[in-house]
Amino acid sequence: MAKKVLAEIGVIGGTGLYAMEELKILKEIKVKTPFGDPSDKIILGTLAGIKVAFLPRHGRKHAMLPGEINQRANMWALKSIGVKTIISASAVGSLREELPPTHFVFPDQFVDQTKGRPSTFFGNGIVGHVPMAEPFCMAVSDMMYKEAVKLGIKAHKGGTYCCMEGPGFSTKAESNFHRKMGYSIIGMTMATEAKLAREAGFHYAPVSLVTDYDCWKEGEEVDQHKVSETMTKNIHNIRRLLVKIIPLVAKAGCRNGCDGFIKSCLLTHKENFPPATYKKLKLILEG
């Protein structure tokens, strides 16, 4: 368990998120985990007097593909320093005309189409099954949506995030298939993160920053130049939103009981835990 709470709110996203005047950076820490190295050092700071931990998802040099991110290490590291709530910001493509670039989406569901990524802490002698019917902490998501609207950010509440494997973007056939399935947005990182966050007992709330129309819309096909250009605008707005919401996050509450699922999801009795596996998972199981 965490010896000292260094921050109760964690923010996962790109490097630019923590480059804001209002944030006072205190220090950077390197956390060792039983699952290997996290994406980068954790940046600890205060915003409006609230302790916050920032973790660049792809590393500060953006040197990791979506499938190469060590999500288990990231979650374990944040848990070890006392984080309870995670705000996850990520770029997405839009599968809907009414969700254009620069808009923010606060999804309430996801579909996982990734392949072979470690997406659970369980296994190796300890079995557990967490409920995922409502995968996000919607009290936090609802609060973020309301504050985004107040700031004049074009925002949408609800919708399904389709998590593809990547790193290549969709074919037109795939993009049109996802549209026919009724999905709202598409990205490459959030599903694995959300599954592990649920197992670790975090209040996890994603905010999806629309950068493009995937490739279904004629004349608006996605390319990296367009994504980077739009991301600059999105980063400005997500910084504005973080300044507003971080002091309010603790007041948002929780309707799902996110931090208590671990108590009822284990099928393996404690007396049957393999010692080595239990040692790795003790922070998750009891933290």
C-alpha positions, -999 to +999 in steps of 0.1 A: +000+000+000+011+036-005+032+048+024+023+084+016-004+099-005+015+121-030-016+128-051-052+116-052-059+128-088-040+114-117-041+127-153-030+105-182-024+121-216+000+138-238+031+157-227+014+191-234-012+186-207+009+196-178+025+227-195+001+252-180+008+284-160-015+275-132+003+242-124+032+244-099+054+214-106+070+201-074+090+171-086+093+141-109+095+106-095+104+073-111+083+045-098+094+009-099+066-016-104+064-055-104+051-051-140+081-032-154+086+005-161+057+029-165+056+051-196+077+078-180+084+095-147+054+108-129+052+146-127+038+157-093+024+192-088-003+213-074-032+230-092-054+254-072-038+238-041-048+203-052-021+177-055-020+162-090+000+135-107+006+136-145+017+106-165+025+110-203+009+079-218+033+075-247+063+089-228+075+125-231+093+116-263+062+099-277+083+069-284+057+041-277+031+027-300-004+022-284+002-015-281+036-009-265+023+011-235+028-008-203-007-001-190-003-024-160+028-006-148+011+028-153-019+018-132+002+002-105+025+032-103-004+057-099-020+034-073+012+032-053+014+070-048-022+072-036-041+082-067-079+075-065-093+093-095-079+092-131-088+117-158-077+102-191-074+125-221-068+110-256-071+119-293-099+101-313-113+100-347-150+108-352-175+084-367-204+109-366-210+140-386-222+158-354-188+151-337-164+173-357-127+179-350-119+201-319-151+188-301-148+169-268-167+137-262-173+121-228-182+085-237-202+061-215-193+029-233-164+012-252-158-017-275-124-033-273-109-045-307-073-047-296-053-079-299-030-095-274-025-066-250-023-074-213-056-061-200-059-077-166-039-079-134-054-114-128-040-147-138-011-168-126-032-184-098-055-156-088-089-153-107-112-123-106-139-109-128-148-072-124-182-059-138-178-036-168-214-029-177-208+008-168-170+011-174-164+047-164-170+068-133-199+087-147-203+111-118-168+125-127-176+124-165-209+143-160-191+169-139-164+173-166-190+176-194-209+203-175-178+224-168-166+220-205-199+235-216-196+264-192-162+271-207-176+273-242-160+240-253-181+221-278-188+189-258-210+158-261-220+134-233-224+097-240-214+075-269-193+045-276-155+046-280-142+019-304-107+009-294-087-004-324-053-020-324-034+004-346-009+018-352-023+023-387-055+042-391-087+026-403-095+014-439-126+029-454-143-005-450-134-006-413-145+030-408-179+024-425-184-008-406-178+010-373-203+036-383-229+009-391-223-006-357-233+027-341-200+036-326-193+073-320-155+077-319-124+056-325-090+055-308-062+032-299-056+033-261-085+037-238-100+002-235-070-015-219-065+015-196-102+014-185-102-024-178-071-021-156-084+010-139-116-008-129-096-038-115-073-014-096-103+004-081-098+038-097-126+064-104-117+065-141-132+091-164-121+096-201-123+127-222-119+121-259-105+149-280-117+147-316-090+153-342-104+140-374-133+121-392-114+088-394-116+081-431-153+077-438-160+113-449-150+121-484-124+148-486-118+147-448-096+116-447-073+114-417-036+120-419-010+127-392-005+164-402-042+171-397-042+152-364-013+172-351-027+205-362-061+199-345-044+185-314-028+219-308-063+234-304-075+205-283-045+208-259-054+244-253-089+235-243-081+205-222-057+226-202-085+251-196-108+223-185-082+207-162-077+240-144-114+242-138-122+207-129-094+194-108-105+214-077-140+200-082-132+163-089-132+153-052-167+167-049-181+147-078-187+116-058-193+082-074-225+064-085-208+031-095-189+021-065-157+020-086-134+015-056-152-015-042-155-039-070-123-058-061-139-069-028-165-090-046-149-100-079-123-126-066-131-163-072-098-176-057-097-177-019-069-159-003-055-190+013-050-204-022-031-173-036+003-182-049+028-162-028+046-147-057+014-136-075+000-122-043+031-102-037+028-085-071-010-079-066-012-070-030-014-032-037-042-039-062-061-064-041-058-045-008-048-010-017 
